Amino acid sequence: MACSKLAQAGKRKVDRENRRFKEEWTEQYVFILPTASTRPMCLICNSTVALVKSENLKRHYLKEHREFEETFPHDSELRKKEIMRLKKSYETSSKIFVKSMTQQQIATECSLRVAWVLSKHKKPFSDAEIIKECLTEVMGAMFEGKEKEEMTAKINQIPLSVATATRRTEILAGDLSKQLCDGIKNAECISLAVDESTDTTDNAQLLVFVSYYDEEKGEFIEDVLGLANLSGQTRGEDIYKAISEMLNEKGIDLKKVVSIATDGAPAMLGREKGLVPRLREHHPGLICYHCIIHQSVLCASLGEVYSEIMTTMMKLINFLRASSALQHRLLRTFLSEVDAAFDDLLVHNNVRWLSKGRVLERFWAIREELQVFLSQQNSAKAKQFLEFLQNAGKMEAVAFLADITSHLNDLNLKLQGKKNTVCELMSEARAFQRKLELFKSDIQEELLHFPKLLELTKGEGDHQCHLEFLEKLIANFKTRFDGFILGKQVLLFIENPFLIRNVSAFSAEAKQVFPWTRAASLQTELIDLQESVALKEAQCDAITFWSKVVIPSKFPLLHKMACHILTMFGSTYSCESAFSTMNIVKNK
């Protein structure tokens, strides 16, 4: 072993030797040293030698080009002219080659940019050829003569076939995936959002989003980790297998995952065979919770009385819109003629979060016009629905539903959106809980928050049924959100750590969520942070504060805990919006 090391140490390293090419070697041996190269090249045959060494050049010249020596003797004017011609010829050919390569690279870059724009706007790859046609037409209009020909020729060099656009998109996707994997590997922790849905061909798709803190960039990254096709069933074990394969393929350790947000389906949260229990077998400290948006929607179940009212309304709307194309046209014509607030009704879709409220709002705005339209119809169904619209009790229930769903829609809109932190979502949910208490007292008094109900009843009548509905709604929100994994002190710590007064209560809450925290260090760090004048004066949002302002080396535990919480997904909104995009892209 020692001998081999000594031999390696004594071995010559040519690239370390300070060898320089001498200009006179061009005159003597007809060699040059090309730019950015360490190997001299013969101008006569374009061959190269391994070392910048006079003997190597001389040996090649005398062995291969003796006739050149005879035809063009040393120190002759004829030799100088010939060497000059050879040098110009080499330079010209080099420029043509470089120019050709540069144009080819430009064409490739243009092709990649077109593929990027098509993907960003969810357009098919076949549209790339249309883009080329548009560019050709534009160049034809903007330029004339030689310029027009040159620009058209350059555009025609851009490869934009369907197959090329597909390959370019795969290249871009591969590069983005590599960047994401590199970022995840360097991250201390990550969080996942998981949801399952079916595409237009009824194939089950599992979508996983990932969120992590990038220390180099000093920002939180949220992106698609992967999309898996669930062939066959969508049981907990199938979802677990798909996620495990996805993590293994990306080289991600499950222990690195802080939390996982799901849509709350039995396949996700089932006690024995769901995804979450299977993941916790390998990672007991994994934080799992139900999407906050889904929970808020589940809280607003209508109950038997209001559900019956809603069903009758849907039947009425379907009768007017879907039972006959002629009737639908007549309805729209009638609404336009009487200058109604809207010229058509909306159809309810249970899958869409805001659908119920929007349907009720539009229905209420044109209810009087609908009564007139139905009174002109002769069918038995039309008379039945007309009786429904003329029933004061039923209309009062519709007015109440329209009011309360508008408030629920306001909450839902605030919960939607990408990069909303779990703290912001929980703040909105808890604020709505307080609003419900206000609505409860208001329904018995002035009806300030129920304008449609006030318009119909003029503030009179018994609203006991509506009061019971509100009480049930309050109980549902309390059951689902009061026991959320992140307590009020921990959430306040992220939003504004300077407002925490009970340091011990905060550290106790933090210890329950993150067992790795040390209560003593957490308390002292929080006090140091609260007493920092510079941090106290910082005017920025929570994400910027913890990622840009707070110094990790000075507050290691607080910063680590903040990063863990801010990577957590508050909802599966990213998955839901991605599924909507997938349905647009993957159409029939």
VENQUISUL-V26881 format. One record per residue. N is the residue number from 1. OMEGA is omega in degrees with one decimal (NA if undefined). Layout:
<<N & OMEGA> <N & OMEGA>>
This chain:
<<1 & -179.1> <2 & -179.8> <3 & -179.6> <4 & 177.5> <5 & -179.8> <6 & 179.7> <7 & 178.7> <8 & -179.4> <9 & -178.1> <10 & -177.6> <11 & -178.5> <12 & 174.8> <13 & -174.0> <14 & -176.9> <15 & 178.7> <16 & -179.0> <17 & -175.8> <18 & -179.4> <19 & -178.7> <20 & 178.4> <21 & -178.3> <22 & -175.1> <23 & -178.4> <24 & 179.3> <25 & 177.1> <26 & 178.3> <27 & -175.9> <28 & -170.6> <29 & 178.1> <30 & 176.8> <31 & 171.5> <32 & 174.7> <33 & -178.4> <34 & 178.4> <35 & 178.3> <36 & 177.8> <37 & 178.0> <38 & -177.1> <39 & 177.8> <40 & -177.1> <41 & 178.3> <42 & -179.3> <43 & -176.5> <44 & -175.8> <45 & 179.6> <46 & 175.4> <47 & 178.8> <48 & 174.5> <49 & -170.9> <50 & -171.8> <51 & 173.5> <52 & -173.4> <53 & -174.8> <54 & -177.6> <55 & 179.3> <56 & 179.6> <57 & -178.8> <58 & -178.5> <59 & 179.8> <60 & -176.8> <61 & -177.9> <62 & -178.0> <63 & -172.3> <64 & -169.6> <65 & 177.9> <66 & -179.6> <67 & 176.4> <68 & 179.3> <69 & -178.9> <70 & -177.5> <71 & -177.6> <72 & -176.3> <73 & 178.4> <74 & 175.4> <75 & 178.7> <76 & 179.0> <77 & 178.9> <78 & 179.7> <79 & -179.3> <80 & 179.9> <81 & -179.2> <82 & 178.6> <83 & 177.7> <84 & 178.2> <85 & 179.5> <86 & 179.3> <87 & 178.9> <88 & 179.2> <89 & 178.7> <90 & -179.0> <91 & 179.3> <92 & 179.7> <93 & 179.0> <94 & -179.9> <95 & 179.1> <96 & -179.5> <97 & -179.6> <98 & 179.6> <99 & 178.7> <100 & 179.5> <101 & -179.4> <102 & 178.4> <103 & 178.3> <104 & 178.2> <105 & 178.6> <106 & 179.1> <107 & 178.5> <108 & 179.0> <109 & 177.7> <110 & 179.0> <111 & 178.3> <112 & -179.7> <113 & 177.9> <114 & 178.0> <115 & 179.3> <116 & -179.5> <117 & 178.4> <118 & -179.6> <119 & -178.0> <120 & -178.3> <121 & 173.6> <122 & -179.5> <123 & -180.0> <124 & -178.1> <125 & -179.0> <126 & 179.3> <127 & -180.0> <128 & 178.1> <129 & 177.5> <130 & 177.9> <131 & 178.5> <132 & 178.9> <133 & 178.3> <134 & 179.6> <135 & 178.7> <136 & 178.7> <137 & 179.6> <138 & 179.1> <139 & 178.7> <140 & 179.8> <141 & -174.3> <142 & -174.3> <143 & 177.6> <144 & 174.1> <145 & -174.8> <146 & 179.1> <147 & 179.0> <148 & -179.6> <149 & -179.4> <150 & -179.0> <151 & 179.0> <152 & 178.9> <153 & 179.5> <154 & 179.5> <155 & 180.0> <156 & 178.3> <157 & -178.2> <158 & 179.3> <159 & -175.9> <160 & 176.4> <161 & 179.5> <162 & -179.4> <163 & 179.9> <164 & 178.3> <165 & 177.5> <166 & 179.8> <167 & -179.7> <168 & 178.9> <169 & 177.5> <170 & 177.4> <171 & 179.5> <172 & -179.9> <173 & 178.7> <174 & 179.5> <175 & 178.2> <176 & 179.4> <177 & 179.1> <178 & 178.1> <179 & -179.8> <180 & -179.8> <181 & 178.6> <182 & 178.7> <183 & 180.0> <184 & -179.0> <185 & -179.6> <186 & -178.0> <187 & 178.9> <188 & -179.2> <189 & 177.2> <190 & 174.8> <191 & -176.5> <192 & 168.5> <193 & -173.4> <194 & 176.9> <195 & -178.4> <196 & 179.1> <197 & 177.9> <198 & 179.0> <199 & -176.3> <200 & 178.8> <201 & 178.5> <202 & 173.1> <203 & -179.9> <204 & -179.2> <205 & 177.2> <206 & -177.8> <207 & -178.8> <208 & 173.8> <209 & 179.8> <210 & 176.9> <211 & 179.6> <212 & 179.2> <213 & 178.5> <214 & -176.2> <215 & -178.6> <216 & -179.9> <217 & -178.2> <218 & -179.5> <219 & 179.5> <220 & -177.4> <221 & 175.9> <222 & -176.3> <223 & 177.7> <224 & 175.4> <225 & 179.5> <226 & 176.5> <227 & -176.6> <228 & 177.3> <229 & 179.8> <230 & 179.9> <231 & -178.9> <232 & -174.6> <233 & 179.6> <234 & 179.4> <235 & 179.0> <236 & -178.7> <237 & 177.3> <238 & 178.9> <239 & 179.0> <240 & 179.9> <241 & -179.3> <242 & 179.9> <243 & 178.7> <244 & 178.5> <245 & 179.5> <246 & 179.5> <247 & 179.5> <248 & -180.0> <249 & 179.9> <250 & -179.1> <251 & -177.5> <252 & 176.5> <253 & -179.3> <254 & -179.3> <255 & -180.0> <256 & -177.1> <257 & -179.3> <258 & -173.9> <259 & 176.3> <260 & 178.2> <261 & -178.0> <262 & 178.9> <263 & 174.9> <264 & 179.5> <265 & 179.0> <266 & 178.6> <267 & 179.6> <268 & -170.5> <269 & -179.9> <270 & -172.2> <271 & -174.1> <272 & -172.7> <273 & -179.6> <274 & 179.8> <275 & -173.9> <276 & 178.2> <277 & 178.9> <278 & 178.4> <279 & -178.1> <280 & 174.1> <281 & 179.8> <282 & -178.0> <283 & -175.2> <284 & -177.3> <285 & -177.7> <286 & 178.0> <287 & -179.0> <288 & -179.6> <289 & -178.3> <290 & 177.8> <291 & -176.0> <292 & 178.8> <293 & 178.8> <294 & -179.0> <295 & 179.5> <296 & 178.0> <297 & 179.5> <298 & 178.6> <299 & -172.6> <300 & 174.7> <301 & -170.1> <302 & -174.8> <303 & -171.6> <304 & -174.6> <305 & -176.7> <306 & 176.8> <307 & 177.7> <308 & 177.3> <309 & -178.6> <310 & 179.3> <311 & 178.7> <312 & 178.2> <313 & -179.9> <314 & 177.1> <315 & 178.0> <316 & -179.0> <317 & 178.4> <318 & 177.7> <319 & -178.0> <320 & -173.8> <321 & -167.6> <322 & -175.9> <323 & -178.1> <324 & 177.5> <325 & 178.6> <326 & -179.1> <327 & 178.7> <328 & 178.2> <329 & 179.0> <330 & 178.8> <331 & -178.7> <332 & 177.6> <333 & 179.6> <334 & -179.2> <335 & 177.5> <336 & -178.3> <337 & -178.1> <338 & 179.3> <339 & 177.1> <340 & -178.9> <341 & 177.8> <342 & -178.1> <343 & 178.2> <344 & 176.1> <345 & 174.6> <346 & 177.4> <347 & -178.4> <348 & 175.8> <349 & -176.7> <350 & -176.0> <351 & -176.4> <352 & -173.0> <353 & -172.7> <354 & -171.5> <355 & -174.4> <356 & -178.4> <357 & -178.5> <358 & 177.4> <359 & -179.2> <360 & -178.6> <361 & -179.7> <362 & 179.1> <363 & -177.7> <364 & -177.1> <365 & -176.7> <366 & -176.4> <367 & -178.1> <368 & 177.4> <369 & 178.8> <370 & 177.3> <371 & 179.7> <372 & -178.9> <373 & -179.7> <374 & 179.4> <375 & 179.8> <376 & 179.9> <377 & -176.7> <378 & -175.7> <379 & 179.6> <380 & 180.0> <381 & 179.6> <382 & 178.3> <383 & 178.9> <384 & -179.8> <385 & 176.9> <386 & 176.0> <387 & 177.6> <388 & -179.3> <389 & -178.9> <390 & 179.6> <391 & -175.7> <392 & -179.0> <393 & 179.7> <394 & -179.6> <395 & 175.5> <396 & 177.8> <397 & 178.2> <398 & 178.8> <399 & 179.3> <400 & 179.0> <401 & 178.9> <402 & 179.5> <403 & -174.5> <404 & 177.8> <405 & 176.0> <406 & 176.5> <407 & 178.3> <408 & 177.0> <409 & 176.4> <410 & 178.0> <411 & -176.9> <412 & 178.9> <413 & 178.4> <414 & -179.6> <415 & -178.4> <416 & 178.6> <417 & 179.9> <418 & 176.6> <419 & 168.6> <420 & -177.7> <421 & 178.5> <422 & 178.6> <423 & 179.7> <424 & -179.3> <425 & 178.4> <426 & 176.6> <427 & 178.8> <428 & -179.4> <429 & -178.7> <430 & 174.7> <431 & 179.1> <432 & 175.7> <433 & 177.7> <434 & 177.8> <435 & 179.1> <436 & 176.3> <437 & 177.6> <438 & 179.0> <439 & -179.0> <440 & 178.6> <441 & -178.1> <442 & -178.4> <443 & -179.8> <444 & -174.6> <445 & -168.7> <446 & -177.9> <447 & 179.4> <448 & -177.1> <449 & 179.2> <450 & -174.1> <451 & -179.1> <452 & 177.3> <453 & 177.7> <454 & 179.3> <455 & -176.5> <456 & -172.7> <457 & -176.8> <458 & 178.4> <459 & -178.7> <460 & 175.7> <461 & -179.5> <462 & -177.7> <463 & -176.2> <464 & -179.4> <465 & 178.5> <466 & 178.7> <467 & 178.5> <468 & 177.6> <469 & 179.3> <470 & 178.0> <471 & 177.5> <472 & 178.6> <473 & 177.2> <474 & 179.9> <475 & 179.4> <476 & 178.7> <477 & -179.8> <478 & -179.5> <479 & -173.4> <480 & -171.3> <481 & -179.2> <482 & -179.7> <483 & -179.1> <484 & -172.4> <485 & 178.9> <486 & -179.4> <487 & -176.1> <488 & -179.2> <489 & 179.6> <490 & 177.8> <491 & 177.1> <492 & 178.4> <493 & 180.0> <494 & -175.8> <495 & -179.7> <496 & -176.9> <497 & -177.7> <498 & -179.9> <499 & 179.7> <500 & -179.1> <501 & -179.1> <502 & -176.3> <503 & -179.3> <504 & 178.7> <505 & 178.5> <506 & -178.7> <507 & 178.5> <508 & 176.9> <509 & -178.8> <510 & 179.7> <511 & 178.8> <512 & -178.8> <513 & -177.6> <514 & -177.0> <515 & -178.0> <516 & -179.7> <517 & 176.6> <518 & -173.3> <519 & -176.5> <520 & -179.0> <521 & -179.8> <522 & -179.1> <523 & -178.4> <524 & 178.1> <525 & -179.9> <526 & 178.6> <527 & 177.8> <528 & -179.4> <529 & -178.8> <530 & -178.7> <531 & 178.7> <532 & -178.4> <533 & -178.2> <534 & 179.9> <535 & -178.7> <536 & -178.4> <537 & -178.3> <538 & -179.5> <539 & -178.5> <540 & 178.9> <541 & -174.3> <542 & -177.6> <543 & 178.7> <544 & -178.8> <545 & -175.4> <546 & -178.2> <547 & -174.8> <548 & -170.9> <549 & -177.3> <550 & -179.4> <551 & -176.3> <552 & -177.5> <553 & -178.9> <554 & 179.4> <555 & -172.5> <556 & -177.5> <557 & -179.7> <558 & -179.6> <559 & 179.7> <560 & -179.4> <561 & 178.3> <562 & 178.9> <563 & 178.0> <564 & -176.3> <565 & -176.5> <566 & 173.0> <567 & -176.4> <568 & 175.8> <569 & 176.5> <570 & -177.7> <571 & 175.1> <572 & -178.7> <573 & -179.9> <574 & 178.2> <575 & -178.2> <576 & -179.5> <577 & 177.6> <578 & 176.7> <579 & 176.5> <580 & 176.9> <581 & 180.0> <582 & 179.4> <583 & 176.2> <584 & -177.6> <585 & -175.6> <586 & -178.7> <587 & -175.9> <588 & NA>>
